[in-house]
């Protein structure tokens, strides 16, 4: 029986690289196809592929049987499908086909680059598989960025999208806002910044009669403005926000003054009183954000939070 010398650090490195490869492959697939998942599901899916790779390595050295079965193409396909299932279940058949197509397409391209690199840098008798896996990982990121801008989109999502909370009459609304550099709207009464929010996100907050007025105004019925006087409970809150956009000049949005607004977990300072303008339609067809917040308002909130943190630190030092 042949003897083998196993270097634990080398094996751990290979397994670690394989896990990262599987994770990024599933992550890129999820982002490109816009299929919802969680980091924990990505980890579980990656572990399925990594465990199969570990068993394959052990079998290739004769430490366990079934070497031929583990490298059998149908088994490899079943393992990859199990990874997809663990990561994205439940999904429709149509979405599953899209996910699988992108998964295999990106995987084959990246693995091909990695395999070629392993033999190129290691030679035909001693390929550098660890280096090849690292290059495969880089290939996934490159393919995703060149083809779909996944890396850039992820950075934009984290930098330019913030959670916001709107409190009014004891009702709190949680949603996600896009930091929109093109939002320069001002409340004509107090010249404060305006946050534009989907009507659907505010459905539990708005009075029913106001909801219908907003719908009618969105359909071009300007006479609906006259009905605002019938909403007695919100008379002191309501605003009319004029706006202009592509294809529509001199438009009007109905707005209201909230009790409190929180951006990114930080309350908007008291001297800033943003107005909420209600948009009758979806701002984003994919539903990834339901509000538009001006950068100046975000900066004011962060500046106020920084000032409070500095004040707390100064007090602690005294």
Secondary structure, DSSP 8 states (H G I E B T S, - for coil): -------HHHHHHHHHHHHHHHHHHHHHHHHHHT----HHHHHHHHHHHHHHHHHHHHHHTTSSS-HHHHT-HHHHHHHHHHHHHHHH-S--HHHHHHHHHHHHHHHHHHHHHHHHHHHHHH-SSS--HHHHHHHHHHHHHHHHHHHH-HHHHHHHHHHHEEEEEEEETTEEEEEEEEE-TT---B-TTT--BEEEEETGGGTTTS-HHHHHHHHHHHTT-GGGGGGGGG-GGGTTTEEEEEEEETTEEEEEEEEEE-SEEEETTEE--TT---EEEEESS-S-TT-S--EEE-HHHHHHHHHHHHHHHHHHHHHHH-
